[in-house]
Amino acid sequence: MVLKTFGWSFAVTALGLVAAVLFGGWTAFGIVAILSVLEISLSFDNAVVNAGILKKMNAFWQKIFLTVGILIAVFGMRLVFPVVIVAISASLGPIEAVDLALSDKDRYQELVTDAHPAIAAFGGMFLLMIFLDFIFEDRDIKWLGWLERPLAKLGKVDMLSVCIALVVLLISALTFATHAHQHGGAHVDKAETVLLSGIAGLITYMIVGGLSGYFEDKLEEEEEREHEAEEEAERTGKPRSAVAMAGKAAFFMFLYLEVLDASFSFDGVIGAFAITNDIVLMALGLGIGAMYVRSLTVYLVRQGTLDDYVYLEHGAHYAIGALAMILLVTIQYEINEIITGMVGVILIGWSFWSSVRRNRALAAAEGKAKASDEKTEVSSGV
């Protein structure tokens, strides 16, 4: 079952890692491997969400989402978007950006370095908003309770996450961008660029979130109408309207999932810029990760969910928060790519181990309770 579900992912991983070694040696191999793990870890909760919604859809719409939908949102966003963001920030055409990345890596690296403050500010704000909205929400399950409980209380303040993000952006622009960059021996003030790019990242997050909310509302409306149509069909014996409603609701589910996929794709793409500026390595790493997103979604739909590992979502969001801060720091200071990648891996690993320990503790408590009940029954019998 595992080989059947993940077979293509394993094959793409092998091909991608071999291509990385041929392209840039063992350093490239390491970067691609880290990008793959980063993408998988950041997209884990996306796969869980996808699986939960896909279960409500019929076989036809599941197939549409897992083929056309994944192709558009996963490969389109993760492989095309990096080219687009570099092309826009470096004022190049997409074809020219790809050609330059392949034929003149030094010049491409120089253009990306010049554009890095804008990329880092845009991505830092987008990722920071994802983290803040997660950490300020009051959740039943808390991983680091000593931190998450007070933050959940603070989260009741309206628009707090936006205010904090704007304050962080202002501090970043004044602290990093006005002191850091020398170009051709002359001081270049990047504060305005950082502010504009950061605000653009914030606006992008709010638009994507708004669209997701809109489609979610439409989905709920259609599900209510579908339920009413089914009840009407039972009374009148005309099932066609219910079928039509089911198709309409499934279509809105499909649109909603596409928006969700696009929003989650930003995490990996923007996070990748914190690890490498090499567009080839980025495409290889994110491509491998994207395959596992599809395989995980299929696996979760067929086998149920991995909700037992309840802290993984927390770990992924803490990794997003760490990446956001790292991106903002890289406006001025260079941070080793391996260190950046390992921060996310360590947080995900820690949250996974915490989930395992929690499950063991619950199982042990359940075992003790069962033994105690049996002992009580025996005593009563005596």
Secondary structure, DSSP 8 states (H G I E B T S, - for coil): -HHHHHHHHHHHHHHHHHHHHHHHHHHHHHHHHHHHHHHHHHHHHHHHHHHHHHTTS-HHHHHHIIIIIHIIIIIIIIIIHHHHHHHHHTT--HHHHHHHHHH-HHHHHHHHHHHHHHHHHHHHHHHHHHHHHHHTS--SS-SSHHHHHHHHHHTTSTTHHHHHHHHHHHHHIIIIITTSEEETTEEE--HHHHHHHHHHHHHHHHHHHHHHHHHHHHHHHHHHHHHHHHHHHHHHT--HHHHHHHHHHHHHHHHHHHHHHHHHHHHHHHHHHTT---HHHHHHHHHHHHHHHHHHHHHHHHH---TTSTTHHHHHHHHHHHHHHHHHHTTTS---HHHHHHHHHHHHHHHHHHHHHHHHHHHHHHHHHHHHHHHHHHHHH-
